[in-house]
Every structure is written in structure tokens, then in C-alpha cells.
Amino acid sequence: MKKSVKELIIHRKSTRNFSKKPIEESILNELKKQGQQSKALYEAISVTFEISKGKEITKKLGVTTGYFGKLFEAPHYLVAITDTKEGYQENMGYQMEQVLLAAQELQIGTCWIAVIHHRQQINEFFNVPRGRTLLALSPIGSEVEPFGYKLLNRSKQSEPSIRKSLDEFVWIDSWDRPYNESKHGSLDGFEAILKDAKLAPSWGNEQPWRVLIEGEQLHLYTIPFKKDEESFNPHKIDCGIFMYYIEALAKEVGIESNWSRESVTIVSPKNFQYIATLKLNRD
Ligand SMILES: Cc1cc2nc3c(=O)[nH]c(=O)nc-3n(C[C@H](O)[C@H](O)[C@H](O)COP(=O)(O)O)c2cc1C
């Protein structure tokens, strides 16, 4: 990528209205390459990205997927299939977001869609082998303005969606000490990193990430997913995207770091679920 990750993150947004015009083959090949080269969060998990015709996907998935069972019409769809080993949802967020940022750099619109319901039938339909699952999709195409938009006199297709402030999702040393800018300052550069990382997309824009900073370690938690009956938790995909943003933004300002799952003993309030810990690589 030529643009910085920071620049891409600041300008990204979901696209939901696509031109019917197919994307050039060379661009689709570039996206496939980005998928193959994307860095995994957990290397033991294998993810494959395929690009399918938009019509095939909307026909196969019907009304089973997307908010309110709605998939967008687009000339192509990126389809992501993964092993279902521990951490696979976070890994998907971390890896697929790299492809979506590459698409953004190529001025291609995308929108995250997670397969939440009817996964067994969908996997059978796509011939996904046991031990793997079709977890996420994104329409791919050029953005167009929705019909009638100009008549409504709107200047932009969509306003940037709102994000929480740091004091709503960051705590320092313990869960009764929310981050306070005047008291805690720049957090050795992590305040700026978190302010950009919080622009990450998330399911329903719920921004489920919760961060506890303890010395040089950053522990990441997620809020529980309210639809308890589902074994699947899309918030973990959101956390994976957030993890990629933090690590990549830190790298751009010269801070090398990596995520790992630790045996963290800090009991969290409100059933927050532990995801992973970021540690700085000092040498
Ligand atoms: C895992 C995941 C699943 C999502 N599923 C959908 C979806 O089914 N339909 C949709 O319109 N947007 C979906 N989104 C997009 C979010 O609604 C969007 O990221 C959020 O509202 C913030 O807006 P922005 O991406 O424009 O910044 C999803 C996002 C994520 C990360």
C-alpha cells in the first residue's frame, strides 16, 4: 500500500450503493493477491479469499445474510472462508480488513458482512469442508450515489458514523479508573493511536472493544453479544479489525508490537470477555 494506514483509516467508510459496472480484472487480481499476502493474527488459522460474481452470491444467500437479511447488489463479492480454530473470528477481522483497506486505496467500495445465521446450510451450499466456515463477505464495486440523492440536496452520501470517546472504552490500571485526558495524558503515544483505531468498522457500529492499559500492556476485551443463542460472536471480528488498526498504527510511528492471548487474571465488570494482550517489542 502506498498510502499510510492512518490515512486510509481516517477516510474509510462502508459503501452500500454500487454501480453495476464490473471492476477491471487487474484490480480484482490485485485484491486476490492482497488476500493471499495478508498477515494473519494467529498463523495456525488458514483463511482463503475468493472473488465471486455478485449475482451468484445474492442468489445463493438469498435473504439469509446481512442486516435484516439484506445483501447489497454489487458486481462482485469477496468471500472469506476460515478454519474454525480458537481465535478464528478475531483473525478474520484482522486479516480481511487488510484486503478492504487495499480496496479503498484502489477506490473500490466495500462493506463488511458477517454470516451469523444458517451457517450450516450456507457452508453446505458453498461446499465448505468440515472444520472450516464461510464467515464473512463484502460487496466489491464502485460507489454510486443512491437514486434521488441530489434531489434531497445532500452534499455527501453518508456522514461519518459516530464513535465513542476514549473515556467510554479505555481504563487505566483498573476497571474503576476510566481514561481521563488531563490526568493520563498521551499514554506514550497510545492516546493518538487509540483515537484513530476507534474509527474501525463494527457490527451495528457497536464498537464492542474495551481496553485496560496496565503499564506497557494493553489488554483487549469485548462486550458480550446480546443474541446469546448464537455460538458466533461478530464482536470478535470487530475486535480483530481494531487489533489490526492498533498494531499497524503503532508500527507507523515506530512502535513494534504484537498480540498474544495471556492468562489474564484481572476480573472484568459487566461480563467483558478477554480477547488478547498487546505487548511492545522493545528490542
Ligand atoms: C463484522 C461486521 C458485520 C457487518 N455487517 C453489516 C451488514 O450486514 N450490513 C451492513 O449494511 N453493514 C454491516 N456492517 C458495517 C457496519 O454497520 C459499519 O461498519 C458501522 O455502522 C460503522 O460505519 P462505517 O463503516 O461507515 O464507519 C458490518 C460491519 C462489521 C465489522
PDBQT file of the ligand as one rigid body, heavy atoms in Angstrom, charges set to zero:
ROOT
HETATM    1  C1  LIG A 301     -18.461  -7.780  11.344  1.00  0.00    +0.000 C 
HETATM    2  C2  LIG A 301     -19.275  -6.691  10.673  1.00  0.00    +0.000 A 
HETATM    3  C3  LIG A 301     -20.511  -7.003  10.102  1.00  0.00    +0.000 A 
HETATM    4  C4  LIG A 301     -21.254  -6.007   9.456  1.00  0.00    +0.000 A 
HETATM    5  N1  LIG A 301     -22.438  -6.343   8.850  1.00  0.00    +0.000 NA
HETATM    6  C5  LIG A 301     -23.108  -5.420   8.120  1.00  0.00    +0.000 A 
HETATM    7  C6  LIG A 301     -24.303  -5.783   7.398  1.00  0.00    +0.000 A 
HETATM    8  O1  LIG A 301     -24.746  -6.930   7.415  1.00  0.00    +0.000 OA
HETATM    9  N2  LIG A 301     -24.932  -4.800   6.682  1.00  0.00    +0.000 N 
HETATM   10  C7  LIG A 301     -24.473  -3.507   6.654  1.00  0.00    +0.000 A 
HETATM   11  O2  LIG A 301     -25.084  -2.656   5.995  1.00  0.00    +0.000 OA
HETATM   12  N3  LIG A 301     -23.348  -3.136   7.330  1.00  0.00    +0.000 NA
HETATM   13  C8  LIG A 301     -22.650  -4.062   8.047  1.00  0.00    +0.000 A 
HETATM   14  N4  LIG A 301     -21.503  -3.706   8.712  1.00  0.00    +0.000 N 
HETATM   15  C9  LIG A 301     -20.999  -2.314   8.626  1.00  0.00    +0.000 C 
HETATM   16  C10 LIG A 301     -21.244  -1.517   9.910  1.00  0.00    +0.000 C 
HETATM   17  O3  LIG A 301     -22.615  -1.222  10.044  1.00  0.00    +0.000 OA
HETATM   18  C11 LIG A 301     -20.399  -0.226   9.856  1.00  0.00    +0.000 C 
HETATM   19  O4  LIG A 301     -19.045  -0.570   9.866  1.00  0.00    +0.000 OA
HETATM   20  C12 LIG A 301     -20.668   0.706  11.037  1.00  0.00    +0.000 C 
HETATM   21  O5  LIG A 301     -22.002   1.139  11.031  1.00  0.00    +0.000 OA
HETATM   22  C13 LIG A 301     -19.750   1.934  11.000  1.00  0.00    +0.000 C 
HETATM   23  O6  LIG A 301     -19.914   2.665   9.805  1.00  0.00    +0.000 OA
HETATM   24  P1  LIG A 301     -18.697   2.901   8.800  1.00  0.00    +0.000 P 
HETATM   25  O7  LIG A 301     -18.158   1.535   8.410  1.00  0.00    +0.000 OA
HETATM   26  O8  LIG A 301     -19.273   3.634   7.621  1.00  0.00    +0.000 OA
HETATM   27  O9  LIG A 301     -17.648   3.691   9.528  1.00  0.00    +0.000 OA
HETATM   28  C14 LIG A 301     -20.758  -4.669   9.397  1.00  0.00    +0.000 A 
HETATM   29  C15 LIG A 301     -19.522  -4.364   9.988  1.00  0.00    +0.000 A 
HETATM   30  C16 LIG A 301     -18.775  -5.359  10.601  1.00  0.00    +0.000 A 
HETATM   31  C17 LIG A 301     -17.420  -5.031  11.161  1.00  0.00    +0.000 C 
ENDROOT
TORSDOF 0
